[in-house]
Amino acid sequence: MPDLSEYYQPQSLTAALELLAKSNGKLIPLAGGTDIVPAMGKGELKANGLVDLSKLSEIRRISMDDSEIKIGSLTTFAQIETSPLIQAKASLLADAAAAVGSPQIRTTGTIGGNIANASPAADTVTALVTLDAQARLDSIKGSRRVLVSELLCGVGKTNIHPQEIITEITFKIPSTGSKTGFIKLGRRKALAIARMNLAIIVTLDNGKISFARVGLGAVGPNPRRYPVLENSLVGQSPSESLIDEFAIEAEREVTRVLGSRPSAIYKCEAVKGIARDLLKKMFSDSGQGVV
Amino acid sequence: MAQFHLEMKVNGKAIALDIDPGLRLLDVLRDILHLTGTKEGCGEGECGACSVILDDELVDSCLILAPQAYGREVITIEGLALNGELDPYQQAFLEVGAVQCGYCTPGMILAARVLLNHKPKPSQQEIARAISGNLCRCTGYAKIVQGVEIAASIKETKEGVSRA
C-alpha cells in the first residue's frame, strides 16, 4: 500500500491547479486510477501525495461546436465508446475506446489518463494522433494547446509540466464522406494490452482517396502517424490490389522502425494482417465508420 | 500519514469513516467493512474477482482508491439478497451450476446485474462481452452464460408479476 503523506480531493479545476502549483512537483494528479493505483501498489510508482481529480465533473463531458469535437480529459472510455456523437463523427475513436482493457477498466479509465500514462500501446492514443488531436493543458499560469503527438516523448514520458493537467482533447471532425476505422491485435480479445493497433482515416472524392491518415501503436515508443503509409493511399482508388500494396508498405515501415528487435519478426507479419482486415472493412460498402 | 474522511453508501447503508487514503476500495470493503464476498485475485485489473458496482457501473475495486468512491454508491455481492431471499442472479447461478470454486462468482453476478439493468434480454454475445473482464478457471463459461440467461427470464417473470 502506498504511504501517502498528502491526499486532496478538490471540488474545482481551479482548486486542483492551485494545489499542483503550490506542491513543487510533489503531488501527482490522479484521474481514473487504473494505471496509477496498481503501479503504486507494486512500488513501481512512488508518490508523495495525490490530487484526486474524481470530483471535477466540469472536465468529464463530450461536446461539439462547428467542426470540432471536444472531450473533457476525465471522460471515461465507456462514455466515449457509447457516445452517439463519437460513433457518428469519429468511429475510430469509439472503436479504440471499446478496445481498451475490460468493461471494468473502461468505466474507470479516462482518455486524459491514457495520454498522460504514455504507454506505447495506448489504444485511444493511436486514434487521437491519427485525428491530429490536440490536448489542452491548464496550469495556474494559463493554458496551452499541444498536438497529442508532440506531448508524447517516449515510453511513459510526456512534456506535461508537473503543475499542469490535461483538461480537454479536441480534434477536427473528419470531412464528410470520410471513412474511419480502428483495429487492435491482442493476445486475446478482452483485457489484452495491444500487441499492435492501427487507425486509419480516408476521404474519398469521386472514387479516389484525396486524404489519408494512418496511425500505428505499439510499434515505436509512442503511437504516431506514418506519413509514408498515408502517401501510399492518397490518389489511389479503393481496391483489392491497393489493400495488398498497403499491407506490404506497412510491413516495410514496421521493419524499418523495429530494425532487429526480437518483436520485429512477429510484428512485421502481423501488421500485414491487421492492415488488410481494417482496410477491407473500411472499403466494403457496409457504411460503417462513414462520417 | 494523511487521513481521509470517507463518506459513501454501501449496499444502501450510509458509511462514514476516517481512512488512510492509500487504501483501495477493495481494502476498505474487505478489511474494514468485512464484506469479504468481494475477492482479490490479480490485483491489477486482469481477473475481475474484485468487481463491485459503483453508481450503476461495474468497476474493479482493486484499481481505484477508496477516496475515489466519496459520495458514491457501492453495491457488493452482500447487497443482493434481500431478507435472506436470493435475488434472481444468485438463484439462476445456483440452479444451472454456474458456480464451481466460487471465487469469480461475486464478480460474475455483479457483471450480470449491470448488464441486465441496461439490457433486460441480452444475446449470448452481449453476455460474453459483459463478462469479458471476469475470469473463471473452472466452468468454461458456458454455465455462466446460461445462468445469466436464466436470471434474465426469472427477472422478467418477477417484474411481470409485480406489474400485474
Interface residues (C-beta under 8 A of the other chain):
Chain A: M1 P2 D3 L4 S5 E6 Y7 Q9 L30 G32 G33 T34 V37 P38 M40 G41 K42 G49 L50 D52 S54 K55 A78 G101 S102 P103 Q104 I105 T107 T108 K189 A190 L191
Chain B: M1 A2 F4 D20 P21 G22 L23 R24 D27 G43 E44 G45 E46 G48 S51 L54 E57 L58 V59 D60 C62 L63 I64 L65 P67 Q68 Y70 G71 A111 V114 R129 A130 S132 G133 N134
